[in-house]
Amino acid sequence: MKVRLVSVLVKDQEQALRFYTEKLGFVRKTEIPMGDHRWLTVVSADEPDGVEVVLEPLGFPPAVAWQESLYKAGIPLTAFFADDVDAEYERLRSAGVVFPIAPTVMGTAKIAVFDDTCGNNIQIFQVM
């Protein structure tokens, strides 16, 4: 088995697309209209054939409750790899991204957590 898709629940797909492309630097890969929503994915600009992040619309009440609970508890929904967490932290902060957790060493990794403006805390990490 291989991971090809990872879902990120978002309150607003258009807002998520802007944030994930304009702030984080991902690029749009797939966009297929599906009624009120879209099958919408983004990928790393460095790995256009890599894992796709599905910007998944929130429409299922238990998913809304789960997302809100994770967010309020400060738990990241998912984690993205960064070669240099400190550099990403500075780049994203200067672009207006809010970080509830600044770069922190935890065991053999350095992590930071940012708010994706779509209802999620997202962790970035690097292996030390």
C-alpha positions in Angstrom: 0.0 0.0 0.0 1.0 3.6 -0.5 -0.5 6.9 0.6 -1.8 8.9 -2.3 -4.5 11.1 -0.7 -4.9 12.7 2.7 -8.1 14.6 3.6 -8.1 17.9 5.4 -11.6 18.9 6.5 -12.3 22.6 5.6 -15.2 24.9 6.3 -14.9 26.7 3.0 -13.1 25.1 -0.1 -12.4 28.4 -1.8 -10.8 29.9 1.3 -8.9 26.7 1.8 -7.6 26.8 -1.8 -6.4 30.3 -1.3 -4.7 29.6 2.0 -3.0 26.3 0.9 -1.8 27.8 -2.4 -1.1 31.4 -1.6 0.3 31.0 1.9 1.6 27.5 2.1 2.8 27.3 -1.5 0.9 24.1 -2.6 -0.4 24.0 -6.2 -3.9 23.0 -7.4 -3.8 19.5 -8.8 -7.4 18.3 -9.3 -10.7 20.2 -9.4 -13.9 18.4 -10.4 -17.3 20.0 -9.8 -19.5 17.7 -7.6 -22.8 19.6 -7.0 -22.4 22.2 -4.3 -18.8 21.2 -3.7 -15.7 20.1 -5.6 -13.2 17.2 -5.6 -10.3 19.6 -4.9 -6.8 18.6 -4.3 -3.4 20.4 -3.9 0.1 19.0 -3.9 3.6 20.2 -3.0 5.1 22.3 -5.7 8.3 20.2 -5.2 6.4 16.9 -5.7 3.6 17.4 -8.2 3.1 13.6 -8.4 3.3 13.2 -4.7 0.6 12.9 -2.0 -2.5 14.9 -2.8 -4.2 16.9 0.0 -7.9 16.7 -0.5 -9.6 19.9 0.7 -12.7 18.1 1.9 -15.8 20.1 2.5 -17.4 19.8 6.0 -21.0 18.7 5.5 -21.4 15.9 8.0 -22.4 17.0 11.5 -20.2 14.5 13.4 -17.2 15.7 11.3 -18.0 19.3 12.3 -18.0 18.3 15.9 -14.8 16.3 15.5 -13.0 19.2 13.8 -14.1 21.7 16.4 -13.1 19.4 19.2 -9.6 18.9 17.8 -9.2 22.6 17.2 -10.3 23.6 20.7 -8.0 21.0 22.2 -5.1 22.4 20.2 -4.6 19.0 18.4 -3.3 19.1 14.9 -5.5 17.5 12.2 -2.4 16.4 10.3 1.3 17.1 9.9 3.3 18.2 6.9 7.1 17.7 6.5 9.4 20.6 6.3 13.2 20.5 5.6 13.6 23.5 8.0 10.8 24.2 10.5 12.4 27.5 11.6 12.6 28.8 8.0 9.0 27.8 7.3 7.8 29.3 10.5 9.5 32.7 9.7 8.2 32.6 6.0 4.7 31.8 7.0 4.6 34.2 10.0 5.7 37.0 7.7 2.8 36.1 5.4 0.4 36.5 8.3 -0.1 32.8 9.3 -0.9 32.4 13.0 1.1 29.9 15.0 -0.3 28.7 18.4 2.9 26.7 18.8 6.3 28.2 17.7 9.1 25.8 16.7 9.7 23.4 19.5 12.1 20.4 19.8 10.2 17.3 20.8 12.5 14.3 21.1 14.1 13.7 17.7 11.8 16.2 15.8 11.2 19.9 15.7 7.6 20.9 15.3 5.4 24.0 15.0 1.6 24.3 14.7 -0.3 26.8 12.6 -3.9 27.7 12.1 -5.0 27.0 8.6 -7.9 29.6 8.8 -10.3 26.7 7.8 -10.9 25.3 11.2 -7.7 23.2 11.7 -4.4 23.2 13.5 -1.8 21.8 11.2 1.6 20.7 12.4 4.9 21.0 10.5 7.8 18.9 11.5 11.4 18.1 10.6 13.5 15.2 11.8 16.5 16.3 13.7 
